[in-house]
Structures are given as structure tokens and as C-alpha cells.
């Protein structure tokens, strides 16, 4: 396993990590989750990602049960939660969502209870809150840092402008700014990582815990011949994933990508994940495997990186045609 610094911080995270979005408490049960987390940990993965909203809190409860059962040395792994949407779904009342000081403080305590840990290594603002002053959010995160309930705070799917505003406010009040951002990044979704965040990487530093490196499974090639039963695109309530990704044009490109992967002697999934972690601005790519075979294959991305020579990278670009157009100045 390769380990990378989380931005400019001293924290080291495995370049591949394991997440629970969609899968925990929806696609898999405790037994499967226990097996997958065990395989991940035994292969050097030291970051496990979660959020209050995942399965309305049940995802964190499941991960908490497994962490308690495993009895791993707490210093050997990192775990995260995220705050914004709350966990009560349609039953959410005022102050049970968003990034107010009240919700941030209470959401952290609730996440600690569900995950059965004394502190969170990482705590993310799951989305920007347009209705709460950034000063309030930043101060709340710093209070949690001072209390020792969280070690690093960050954001998810914030714009470059919003991130820099957070840093500006932190600098003004001499507070600790966001250490990491969790954006979507894959061969179809590249704008933030390869364009919008470039100046942030250069000027203030930013760790990234990217999600959906396989575009919800599309870049694994398993949808090349339709939507398999039991897959994410077949789940009730996740139609938006299917509608967004499963388009004829995208599937055609993935099929060509699969041909290239076959020539290289690797799977399409390993190739796609390897492409993500080849970007030095990626601190860690979160895997969302639901089966043992999937996870083991995803882990082969570590070896596949060596096969992504400049010539192969050019071939990928020719197939995908998704590279962002950078400003000409």
C-alpha cells in the first residue's frame, strides 16, 4: 500500500480507502461489511469513510459495530463523518440540517456515538451552507478541534471560491482552515480536480479524499451490456445515478476503455482507479466495493498504475475526450 500526506498536514492516508455510501445497510449486511473491512485493513487501507446521512445513520451504526468487534488499534486507522443533511430524512426539523454551530456540534456527538469512537479523524462539511455565515461554520469546526472530538476538518463538493473564502476567514481569525476536500473525481468528472482547484493546491494546499472513482460502477465495465440485478443502478431510489451515467455515448467510451484494459492485462475497474490515483493531487480514492472479488480487483489498481505510461495515458484521453479546457493565460 502507498501512503500519501493529506494535503499539507502530517496525516498519512492510504492511497486507496474504503467507504460505506450506498452499500452499508442497503446493499450489504454486517457479515459482508465485516469481511470487506477486514480485507481492506489487512491490505493496508487505513481510512474508512462515512457520513450522518448514509442510510440515515444506519451506515455509521454498522461501521461502529464492526470497528468495536475488530478491536483494531485505534491509532492504526482513520475514520470520518460528514455533517449537513442530518440523519432523520423527511423528519428533519429546523437546526437538524445545515452547517450552523448547533447542528455541527450535535452531529459530531451523534456520529461519535454511532461509530463508537472517542474522536473523528476527519469531519467534513458535506455541502456548503448558503444560509449560514462561513465564520460560524469555521468557528464551530475549530471548537471541535480544541475539544479533541475531531482531528482534521474539511469540505465536500465545495467550489474553489467557497474554499478560499473559508481559508480567508480562518487566516483573519487565526483559525485552522480546511485540510481536505472530498470531490467526485473520475474519468467522466474532472473539472474540480484538474481545473477549479489548481490554484488552491498550489497556494494553500489541499488534501483530497475523492469519491466515485468508478462513476458509481460505470467505469468498471459492468454496465457495458445493461444494468445487472442488484447493482447500484438497479437500487430503488438511485434512479438519478442511472439517469446521469448510463447513456449510450458514455457506455461506448467505457467499452473502448475495456478493450485497452484487456490489452494491458488488467480490468477496466483497476485501470480507472489507477488513472485517478496517478494524479498527485489525489490523497486517497474511496472504494465502494460490495463483494470480496470486487474489492480484491479494485486493490489491483496499485499495481496497474505502473502500466499507465505516457503513451497509455494519451490513449485514454483519446478514448474518453473528457479533459477540462484550462483558461488560456
C-alpha angles and dihedrals in degrees: 000000000000119000125206133191114255097243111297093335125106093240115114119209129185110256087235119047137176126245137188104208112134093349106067112081091354108058102011138036131220094275094055093041089051091052094047095046089048092053091047093050094045089053093054102266108148103172124077116185128209143149140205092245097051106112086343094287096319092102092060091045090053093048089046092054091051095046090051091049094047093052091202117175102273090222091059098066141036127220131190142197133188133219130209117075098048123222103259096079113199089000092066113126129198112300092021091095137038132042103293117138089250096054095041093053095044094043090054092052091048092049091051090053094048094045091042093226132126095228142009117238090206131020119187133200093228094209135355115273110222092189099054123071110249088229090064093049094047093048091049091053091049091051088055090049091052091048091053092237092120131024101197132014130204147153140254126217094351118152121247090250092053092049093051091048089055090051091047092053092046091051091049093053094033092242131145111269128214111296098194144018127208108213129164110257130175141118090290099040112051111130100099098043098041101035120006097047099041096100091045091054089051101042110033103006125238134203117216130209098187122205131208099021086168095047092246090314098310091112091053089072094235092120094053090104101032138291113315117220112259094023123125093258089056095053117111111249094024097085088119089066091054094044092050099046111023102079125138094243094052093046090051090055093048090052089056089046088053090054090054092047090052091053089052091049095242135104123261090245094053090048093050094048092044089054089056097050092045085074104091090212089066109093094182138349115220115228120209102189118161098189134053093237091051093051094047090050092047090053089058087073086085090067094037092063090076090060093057097093120169088264092052091046089054090051090052091052091049090053099042103034091194103121111133119246108242123215112269101237 
